Amino acid sequence: MKTKSIISILLIVACLFIGLAGYGKLSDSTANFELFGLDIDASNKGGQQQGYIMLGFAAIVFGAGVFTLNKKGKP
């Protein structure tokens, strides 16, 4: 197995972990509940922003992994 393939697979696997962590952070930062007929929204804007940044970074890492895997180099 070539080094390029190993690096690209590691990037794609890292993207999964970063994406799951970002999704967890995003879902932990928002909460909706109903109290006496009133819908109450409690959210942490800073936590949501960090979650979105982590998801965006995961997308970039995934793109880098796919680009590295498909890049044609010297044999």
Backbone as a ProteinNet text record, in pm:
[ID]
protein_1_A
[PRIMARY]
MKTKSIISILLIVACLFIGLAGYGKLSDSTANFELFGLDIDASNKGGQQQGYIMLGFAAIVFGAGVFTLNKKGKP
[TERTIARY]
84.6	0	89.1	54.5	133.8	106.6	202.6	190	74.7	55.9	-52	-188.2	-204.3	-331	-354	-249	-262	-300.8	-234.3	-265.3	-408.1	-452.8	-589	-692.7	-668.6	-761.8	-765.3	-648.2	-643.3	-719.2	-708.8	-782.8	-933.6	-977.6	-1120.7	-1172.4	-1094.3	-1134.9	-1136.2	-1036.2	-1032.7	-1154	-1195.8	-1314.2	-1437.8	-1449.1	-1564.5	-1565.7	-1450.3	-1443.2	-1469.2	-1412	-1433.5	-1579.3	-1638.5	-1779.1	-1871.7	-1845.5	-1928.3	-1913.1	-1791.9	-1769.9	-1841.5	-1836.5	-1905.2	-2056.1	-2108.6	-2252.7	-2296.2	-2214.9	-2245.8	-2243.4	-2146	-2136.9	-2256.3	-2295.5	-2408.9	-2539.1	-2559.6	-2684.2	-2687.6	-2571.2	-2567.6	-2592	-2573.5	-2586.3	-2728.5	-2817.7	-2956	-3049.8	-3151.6	-3251.6	-3385.7	-3488.4	-3625.6	-3709.9	-3790.7	-3883.2	-4009	-4113	-4243.3	-4278.2	-4316.9	-4351.1	-4484.1	-4586.4	-4721.7	-4772.6	-4748.5	-4798.1	-4709.1	-4600.5	-4508.3	-4386.6	-4349.9	-4232	-4111.2	-4016.1	-3899.2	-3776.6	-3701.8	-3581.1	-3460.8	-3377	-3253.7	-3137.3	-3057.1	-2945.2	-2820.1	-2707.6	-2578	-2517.8	-2516.6	-2470.9	-2323.3	-2240.3	-2098.1	-2075.5	-2148.8	-2137.5	-2186.2	-2292.8	-2342.4	-2239.3	-2176.6	-2076.8	-1958.2	-1913.6	-1803.9	-1843.6	-1967.5	-2015.4	-2015.8	-2063.4	-2064.4	-1922.4	-1831.3	-1692.4	-1631.1	-1659.6	-1606.5	-1663.6	-1792.8	-1852.6	-1791.9	-1767.1	-1703	-1560.7	-1487.8	-1352.1	-1352.7	-1451.8	-1462.9	-1487.2	-1567.5	-1592.8	-1465.1	-1385.6	-1259.3	-1161.6	-1153	-1063.1	-1108.9	-1239.8	-1291.4	-1253.4	-1270.6	-1232.7	-1084.8	-1002.5	-858.3	-824.8	-894.5	-870.8	-909.2	-1023	-1067.5	-975.7	-936.4	-845.3	-711.9	-658.9	-532.2	-543.7	-657.2	-677.7	-686.4	-749.6	-769.4	-657.1	-564.8	-457.9	-362.8	-333.9	-242	-101.6	-15.6	123.3	220	343.9	448.3	442.7	455.8	449.3	570.5
-117.7	0	124	218	339	432.7	517.3	615.4	711.3	747.5	838	778.9	651.3	585	578.7	552.2	545.4	681.4	787.1	922.1	960.7	929.7	966.2	890	763.3	685.5	740.7	777.8	837.9	971.1	1050.2	1176.8	1152.2	1053.8	1024.9	971.6	886.7	835.8	949.2	1038.7	1153.6	1243.4	1255.4	1336.3	1280.8	1150.3	1089.9	1123.4	1114	1144.4	1293.1	1379.8	1524.1	1558.4	1499.1	1525	1477.8	1361.1	1311.9	1399.2	1443.7	1532.3	1666.3	1718.6	1843.7	1829.8	1717.6	1694.3	1680.4	1611	1597.8	1731.8	1814.5	1947.5	2033	2022.1	2098.7	2054.9	1925.1	1876.4	1900.3	1903.2	1932	2079.6	2164.9	2308.5	2359	2274.6	2316	2226.6	2287.1	2210.6	2281.9	2207.5	2258.8	2178	2245.4	2174.3	2257	2189.1	2253.5	2257.9	2375.8	2395.3	2470.2	2404.5	2460.5	2515	2442.6	2481.6	2580.3	2625.6	2718.9	2641.1	2667.1	2603.2	2690.7	2635.5	2710.7	2656.8	2748.4	2712.8	2762.3	2670.4	2705.4	2663.3	2759.6	2726.8	2802.3	2742	2800.3	2839.4	2966.9	3013.8	2982.8	2994.6	2963.5	2816.8	2729.7	2586.3	2549.7	2616.1	2591.3	2633.3	2747.9	2796.2	2700.6	2649.5	2553	2424.9	2381.4	2262.5	2280.1	2396.7	2423.2	2432.7	2491.5	2500.8	2361.5	2275.6	2139.8	2063	2081.4	2014.4	2065.8	2196.2	2252.2	2201.1	2191.6	2139.2	1992.5	1916.9	1775.8	1764.8	1854.9	1853	1884.6	1978.7	2013	1895.7	1830.4	1715.1	1601.1	1580.2	1477.2	1509.1	1635.1	1675.2	1656.2	1686.8	1666.9	1518.7	1434.2	1290.6	1235.5	1277.8	1231	1285.1	1411.7	1471.1	1397.7	1367.2	1295.5	1154.1	1091.2	954.8	952.7	1054.9	1057.9	1126.3	1191.8	1265.1	1168.5	1199.2	1115.9	1172.3	1089.3	1132.4	1046.1	1065.8	984	843.3	742.7	604.3	564.5
0	0	0	-82.5	-94.4	23.2	48.6	156.9	130.3	3.7	-33.7	2	-20.6	11.2	161.2	236.8	382.4	439	390.2	438.5	404.1	283.7	244.3	325.7	355.2	437.6	579.4	632.9	767	771.4	665.1	660.2	658.7	583.2	575.5	709.3	775.6	906.9	1009.4	1003.6	1094.5	1071.8	948	916.2	985.3	993.1	1060.5	1208.4	1274	1415.9	1443.8	1360.6	1379	1353.5	1251.7	1221	1331.3	1387.3	1497.8	1622.1	1649	1764.1	1743.1	1622	1591.2	1601.4	1552.9	1562.4	1708.2	1787.8	1930.5	2001.2	1969.2	2029.7	1988.6	1863.4	1813.8	1879.6	1892.5	1952.1	2102.7	2168.2	2311.5	2340.8	2240.6	2261.3	2242.5	2197.8	2177.4	2257.7	2312.2	2386.7	2375.8	2345.9	2342.1	2439.2	2516.2	2603.1	2620.5	2662.8	2677.3	2826	2871.8	3011.1	3017.6	3069.8	3081.1	2948.3	2841.2	2709.7	2636.6	2698.4	2633.2	2582.8	2459.7	2402.5	2436.5	2511.2	2554.8	2481.9	2422.3	2348	2426.8	2469.5	2538.9	2450.6	2412.4	2324.7	2367.7	2337	2364.7	2230.3	2200.3	2068.8	2045.8	2149.8	2135.1	2104	2171.4	2145.6	2007.4	1962.9	1827.9	1723.7	1747.4	1653.2	1646.2	1760.1	1760.5	1687.9	1706.7	1637	1486.9	1440.1	1296.4	1241.1	1317.3	1272.1	1260.3	1357.4	1351.8	1233.6	1204.1	1088.1	958.2	950	831.7	814.2	925.9	920.2	877.3	924.8	884.7	734.2	679.5	535.5	457.3	508.1	441.7	447.3	563.7	577.6	486.9	475.3	385.1	240.6	201.4	66.4	39.6	139.6	124.2	110.6	185.6	175.6	40.7	-10.3	-142	-251.1	-239.3	-338.2	-339.3	-221.6	-212.6	-268.9	-247.1	-296.5	-449.5	-507.5	-651.7	-727.5	-657.1	-722.6	-793	-914.6	-991.6	-971.9	-920.9	-896.6	-972	-941.3	-1003.8	-946.5	-1029.5	-979.5	-897.3
[MASK]
+++++++++++++++++++++++++++++++++++++++++++++++++++++++++++++++++++++++++++

